[in-house]
């Protein structure tokens, strides 16, 4: 019996070393998916708020440049003015993304470039090792909303 115990002495350390990378990978994956879901939800809600603002504030079913600026601020900052962005990163939004598909509707489409947390770390590691610029693991998150002008 004593000989059998001595043969198993390092087995638990070996099992630990095999399982830890798997658990670490699963944890990082869950965190990344949660982060993407949260950012996409925030982006979608801010685009809906901006579209609602444009549909309610237009008297003649067309939007002025000032209204489009306020809608853009609602998407980026969450308020009608400027301030800290609600999500750090790059928004792709121009006047061309605020359109009227027909005479009674307004539409806003936005692209947000989300860089995963592990993507930033991997890119910085490759820069440190000497690969120059590293790699770009940005994911485009798209949000669009269409609403009817208020009557």
C-alpha positions in Angstrom: 0.0 0.0 0.0 2.8 2.5 0.8 4.5 1.9 -2.5 1.2 2.8 -4.4 1.0 6.1 -2.4 4.5 7.2 -3.4 3.8 6.6 -7.1 0.8 9.0 -7.0 2.7 11.8 -5.3 3.0 14.2 -8.3 -0.3 13.3 -10.0 -2.3 16.1 -8.6 0.2 18.7 -9.7 0.1 17.3 -13.2 -3.7 17.3 -13.3 -3.7 20.9 -12.1 -1.2 21.9 -14.8 -3.4 20.3 -17.5 -6.7 21.8 -16.2 -5.6 25.4 -15.5 -5.1 26.5 -19.1 -8.4 25.0 -20.1 -10.3 26.8 -17.3 -8.4 30.1 -18.0 -9.3 29.9 -21.7 -13.0 29.2 -20.9 -13.0 32.1 -18.4 -11.5 34.6 -20.9 -14.0 33.4 -23.6 -16.9 34.0 -21.3 -15.6 37.5 -20.4 -15.1 38.4 -24.0 -18.6 37.3 -25.0 -20.1 39.2 -22.1 -18.2 42.3 -23.1 -19.3 42.1 -26.7 -22.9 41.5 -25.7 -22.9 44.5 -23.3 -21.3 46.8 -25.9 -23.7 45.7 -28.7 -26.7 46.3 -26.4 -25.4 49.7 -25.4 -24.8 50.6 -29.0 -28.3 49.4 -30.1 -30.0 51.4 -27.3 -28.1 54.6 -28.1 -28.9 54.3 -31.8 -32.6 53.7 -30.9 -32.5 56.8 -28.7 -31.0 58.9 -31.4 -33.5 57.7 -34.0 -36.4 58.4 -31.6 -35.0 61.9 -31.1 -34.9 62.5 -34.8 -38.4 61.1 -35.4 -39.9 63.3 -32.6 -38.0 66.5 -33.2 -38.7 66.9 -36.9 -41.7 69.1 -37.8 -41.5 68.7 -41.6 -40.2 65.1 -41.8 -36.6 66.2 -42.6 -33.7 66.7 -40.3 -31.5 69.7 -40.0 -27.7 69.5 -39.5 -28.2 70.6 -35.8 -30.6 67.7 -35.2 -28.1 65.3 -36.8 -25.3 66.6 -34.6 -27.5 66.0 -31.5 -28.3 62.5 -32.7 -24.6 61.8 -33.2 -23.9 63.1 -29.7 -26.7 60.8 -28.3 -25.0 57.8 -29.9 -21.4 58.7 -28.9 -21.9 60.4 -25.5 -25.4 59.5 -24.4 -26.4 63.2 -24.1 -27.3 66.0 -26.5 -23.9 67.6 -25.7 -20.4 66.3 -25.7 -18.5 64.6 -22.8 -16.9 61.3 -22.2 -17.9 58.6 -24.7 -20.2 55.9 -23.4 -17.9 53.3 -25.1 -14.3 53.9 -25.8 -13.4 53.1 -29.3 -14.0 54.1 -32.9 -17.5 54.9 -34.1 -18.1 55.0 -37.9 -20.9 57.5 -38.3 -21.4 60.3 -40.8 -24.3 62.3 -42.2 -24.7 59.6 -44.8 -25.6 57.1 -42.1 -28.6 59.2 -41.1 -31.0 58.7 -43.9 -34.7 58.8 -44.9 -35.6 55.5 -46.6 -39.0 57.0 -47.5 -40.9 60.2 -46.7 -42.3 58.9 -43.4 -39.2 57.2 -41.8 -35.8 58.1 -40.5 -33.0 55.5 -40.3 -29.6 55.5 -38.5 -26.9 52.9 -39.1 -23.7 52.8 -37.0 -20.6 50.6 -37.0 -18.5 50.4 -33.8 -15.1 48.8 -33.9 -14.8 46.6 -30.8 -11.3 45.4 -29.8 -11.5 42.4 -27.6 -9.6 42.5 -24.3 -7.5 39.5 -25.2 -6.9 41.0 -28.6 -5.3 44.1 -27.1 -3.1 41.9 -24.9 -2.1 39.7 -27.8 -1.4 42.7 -30.0 0.8 44.4 -27.4 2.6 41.1 -26.8 3.4 40.8 -30.5 4.6 44.4 -30.6 6.8 43.8 -27.6 8.3 40.6 -29.2 9.1 42.7 -32.3 6.4 42.1 -34.8 6.0 45.8 -35.4 2.3 46.9 -35.3 1.0 43.6 -34.0 -2.3 42.3 -35.3 -5.7 43.9 -35.5 -8.5 41.8 -33.9 -11.2 44.5 -34.1 -14.7 43.2 -34.5 -17.3 45.4 -36.3 -20.5 45.7 -34.3 -23.4 47.1 -36.4 -26.5 48.7 -35.1 -29.4 50.2 -37.1 -32.8 51.6 -36.3 -35.7 52.8 -38.4 -38.6 54.8 -36.9 -41.6 56.6 -38.3 -41.8 60.4 -38.0 -44.2 61.6 -35.3 -47.5 62.8 -36.7 
